[in-house]
Amino acid sequence: MLKNKVLLLLVVYLAPFVLFAQTAPYDMVSQMGRGINLGNVLSAPIEGNWAPAAEEQYFIDVAAAGFTNVRIPIDFFGTRTTGDTSGYSSTAGTAGNYTGTSADYVVSSVYLDRVQQVVNWSLNQGLVTIIDLHGSTLNSEFIFTFDAGESEYTHPTSAKRAADNDKFRAIWAQ
């Protein structure tokens, strides 16, 4: 089941890059070179809870140390995006009962601004910057809804699945 989750994530995350990439994937991998992870910062429920808050100097130091890429895990779910999908049925055949729209799911502008600031710090140092949708609330609010072995599973024709898909797409559009 973990393989199914990983495959789903790879398809969801990589398909747009492969289909619409301006840089060939092989070339991008070559550009990536040696990388480092900015973990437990923007993916924490509150920045600074799990690791020190990001600062511009971090990216300056990373580039000076010879790294050429940085992965930045980000969690847009939980309290960072409005719209609760938990009230919708996960039962088969209930998708017609979903009454929401993608407009119901709005990412905090403060959080988006912070993500943009951190990404800009990385890009300003010439680093290949990887944004990774990541986090525990992503699992419980979205990823696990596709796995029949998880308690959060929703049937593909359920209202909850329709709501979860709408929320996911609204987050990426923003």
N, C-alpha and C positions, 0 to 999 in steps of 0.2 A: 504494500500500500504506500510505503514511503517513496518507492520508485514512481508510482503514479503521481504523487504530489510534486516530486522533483520534475518529472516530465511536463506536467501542467504548467509549473512555474517557468520552465525554460521556454515553452511554446509561447506563453503569455508575454514574457519579458523580451525574448529574443526575436520573435517573428517580425515585429515592426522594424527592428534594426536591420535584420537580414533583408527584408523586402524593400526598405526605403533608405538604406545606408548610403551615404555619399562616399564613405571610405570602405573599401572591401574588408570583410571580416579578418582575413589573414593579415592585411596591412595594419588593422587596428590592434590586433594581438601583438604584432611586432612593435608597435608604438608604445604599448602598455609597459613593456619591460618589467622592472622590479617594482612591486607595489606594497602598499601598507593599508591598514584598515583603521578608520576612525570609528571604532565600535563603542557601543554603550553611551553615545553622546546624544545624537538626535533621535535615536530609537528608544531612549529611556522615556518613561512616562512624563518626567520633567527633566529638562536638560540640567545636568549637574548632579542628578541623583546617583547615577552609576559610575560616572567618570567626570573629570573636570569639564566644564563648558568649553566649547571650541573657541579658539582664538586665532587670529591671523598668523601669529608667530609660529604656530604649529605647522602650517603649510610652508612657510619660509624655511623652517628647519628640515622638514621632510624633503623638499626639493634640494636643499644644500647637502643633505646626506646621500643624495644620489638616487632617491626614489623617483619614479616617473609616472606612477599612477596611485590614486587613493580611492578606496571604496568608502562610501558614506551611507551607512544604513539609516533609513528613515521610516518612521511609523506614522502614517496618516490616519490610522484608525483610532478607536477609543474616543477620547474627548476632543481630539484635534479636528474632527469632522462632525458636523451636525447630522442628524437623521438616524434614528434608531430603527434597525430592521428586525429587531427581535420580536415584535408584535405580530409579524406575519407568519402564517401557517407554513410548516415545512412538509405538509402532506401533499401527496401527488394530486395533480389536477386542480390546484387552487390558484394557479398563476393569474387567472382572471380576476381574482380578488385583490391583486396588488393595485393600489390606487395612487401610489407615489410617482414622482418624476425625479430625474437627475437633479433638478433644481432644489430638491429637499436635502441634498448632501453638499454642504459647503465647508471647505477646508478653512481653518482659521487663517486669516490674512496675516496675523502676527507670526504664526508658524511658517507660512509660505515665505514671508519676508526673511525670516531667520535662515531657512533652508537656502534661499537665494544668496544671502550674504555669505554663508559658509561655502557654497559651491563657487561663488565668485572668487573667494580667497584662494581656493584650489586652482581654478582656471587661470587666475592672475600669475600663478607660479609656473604655468605651463604644464601642469599635471593633467594626465588623462583622468577624468573624474567619472566615477561609476556611482550612480545613485541606485541604491538597493532598497526596494520596498520591503520592509523587514519589521519584525516585532511580534510580541506575544499577542497583541490585540488583532493583528493581521491574521494570525493563526485561528483564533477563536471566532472572529467575526467574518472570516472569508475562506481561508484555505481549508479548514476542517469541514466546511459546509459541503465540500465536494467529495469527501471520503466517507463511504458507507460504514467504515469501521469506527468512526468518531461519533460522539454524542451530539455534536453540532451539525451532523449531516442533514442536508435538505434535499428533497426529491427534485430532480431537474425540472419538473412541471409545477413546482410549488411557488406560492406567492413569496416566500422567504428567499428562494433562489433568485426570483426576478428582482426583488429588492436588493439583494446582495450584489448582483451583477450591475444594477443601476448605480449603486453606491461606488463600486470599484471603478466603473467607467467615468463617473463624475469626478472622482479624485484624480484620475490620470488626465482628464480634460483640463482640470484646473492647474 
